[in-house]
Amino acid sequence: MINQPETIIIVGAGHAGGRAALTLREEGFDGRLIMVGDEVHLPYERPPLSKGLLQGTAQLHSYSLCDAARLDQLAIEHIAGHSATRLDTERRELHLDDGRVLPYDGLLLATGGRARRLPQVPAHWPNVLYLRTHDEALLLRDHLQPGARLVVVGGGFIGLEVAATARALGCQVILLEAGERLAARVLPERLSAALLALHQEQGVDVRLAVKISAVLGAERAAAVQLADGSQLACDLLVVGIGMQPNVDLARAGGLDIGQGIQVDACLGTTAEGVYAAGDVCEFRLRPGSPFQRQETWRNAEAQGRHAALNLLGRQLPFSDLPAFWSDQFAWGLQTVGSTGNNAPDATRELPNGAFLLFYLDGDQRLQGVSGWGQGASIGKDIKLCERLILDGKVLSSTELADPGVSLKQLLRG
Ligand SMILES: Cc1cc2nc3c(=O)[nH]c(=O)nc-3n(C[C@H](O)[C@H](O)[C@H](O)COP(=O)(O)OP(=O)(O)OC[C@H]3O[C@@H](n4cnc5c(N)ncnc54)[C@H](O)[C@@H]3O)c2cc1C
């Protein structure tokens, strides 16, 4: 029988932190369980922030991981609206911003990240908005009035989803992207092109390969000036240029940090009894592969759950397939496995403009798939592809590209 810790603290009451707390109780942990979060809300999932919440079709309670009664029932102490300011791994103590010092036996760092700021803009300008938290999303929603002139900085997923929602709400939208194509860091050309065509068709003015030289205004943003001298007047500027992992607490506590908090195969950090999970966690997907972070719903869910098991002494190596989705206008993009931004090994064209892009490894085994289609139309195919990846069968690019060969058939074959 493994010795159970008496007190477990979770820092960060977001998706991974919330999932870890619930899992600890589901797994029978009956010691003291504290979750510290600097947001005032119950743990929640973030994908609806750029979609349903802005559109007015989703509310916080519909994407919270649990309600307050459930936390009470499970005796999870939620210290909301407070940050952890110091981690003393020698004494196993966590310091909070109000002076409290909490001893722990096991600790999970699930501190996520914050939106990267645009350096050219004073922090207090009220019409320059970012999107990471529920409160930021509420503020943005108030500004998205029909006819509002919106400039979105950044052609990654957050920028694109905000542009799509704002356009659907009747805003005039200009989207600025520094790269030659949309989401070029993570998507192949075919998907960047599909996104561009969709946004243009829906009336978003997408400008690629642009450089911002200044944001003009007095006490609020009035226009964005580009390097070519042109000026784009705006009522609102939304900045979606990526996120910065919240590693300060861990760094000052002496933990190993790279692009995130570095962990071993079991999500354990370099401090004994301290684990990390979610967007802030830098891990190796396979033994020997390079460190990486994943900023996805699925990773927060899986690592939150997994870290909880290991806090209880299970010592289970973490493994999961990367997966991601994005919804824009009436279209959906989904990926599973290892994909990347290079050309795929095979492309399967599907009805109504949908398609699947397949990535094979050196042994012709499927390692990743991206799909594009209306609504959730490619969801079933992506699930079948996930099974094909896990199955590890040798496949030919010809049969993968042929819509006449069903994916189920490939699984059986
Ligand atoms: C707008 C938006 C849309 C998204 N859409 C998608 C999507 O469509 N598909 C998809 O797969 N993924 C999507 N994601 C990504 C996904 O939501 C994240 O990967 C996930 O939320 C990460 O969970 P986390 O628990 O690691 O971090 P978070 O959910 O960010 O939680 C971290 C929490 O820790 C708190 N914290 C930080 N430091 C401290 C401290 N010192 N003390 C106390 N508390 C602290 C933070 O304030 C935060 O509440 C989206 C993200 C955003 C922001």
The ligand as a Gaussian input file, in Angstrom:
#p B3LYP/6-31G(d) Opt

LIG

0 1
 C       -9.940000      31.815000     -25.687000
 C       -9.397000      30.414000     -25.713000
 C       -9.950000      29.484000     -26.589000
 C       -9.457000      28.187000     -26.634000
 N      -10.002000      27.304000     -27.526000
 C       -9.512000      26.044000     -27.596000
 C      -10.064000      25.109000     -28.528000
 O      -10.976000      25.416000     -29.299000
 N       -9.555000      23.853000     -28.539000
 C       -8.544000      23.454000     -27.704000
 O       -8.111000      22.302000     -27.774000
 N       -8.001000      24.323000     -26.799000
 C       -8.460000      25.601000     -26.736000
 N       -7.919000      26.486000     -25.836000
 C       -6.791000      26.050000     -24.979000
 C       -7.246000      25.460000     -23.644000
 O       -8.338000      26.145000     -23.144000
 C       -6.069000      25.509000     -22.679000
 O       -5.089000      24.668000     -23.209000
 C       -6.434000      25.096000     -21.253000
 O       -7.332000      26.006000     -20.691000
 C       -5.195000      25.011000     -20.381000
 O       -5.571000      24.690000     -19.078000
 P       -4.594000      24.962000     -17.847000
 O       -5.301000      24.458000     -16.650000
 O       -3.239000      24.500000     -18.161000
 O       -4.493000      26.550000     -17.758000
 P       -5.627000      27.572000     -17.379000
 O       -6.961000      27.031000     -17.760000
 O       -5.188000      28.872000     -17.957000
 O       -5.573000      27.668000     -15.791000
 C       -4.494000      28.216000     -15.085000
 C       -5.046000      28.983000     -13.897000
 O       -4.002000      29.242000     -12.972000
 C       -4.132000      30.565000     -12.483000
 N       -2.834000      30.973000     -11.904000
 C       -1.683000      31.245000     -12.560000
 N       -0.704000      31.547000     -11.681000
 C       -1.232000      31.472000     -10.441000
 C       -0.729000      31.684000      -9.143000
 N        0.553000      32.002000      -8.926000
 N       -1.558000      31.542000      -8.087000
 C       -2.859000      31.198000      -8.284000
 N       -3.394000      30.972000      -9.497000
 C       -2.600000      31.104000     -10.574000
 C       -4.550000      31.301000     -13.735000
 O       -5.096000      32.569000     -13.470000
 C       -5.606000      30.336000     -14.278000
 O       -6.841000      30.527000     -13.669000
 C       -8.394000      27.796000     -25.774000
 C       -7.840000      28.747000     -24.885000
 C       -8.326000      30.041000     -24.853000
 C       -7.708000      31.045000     -23.920000

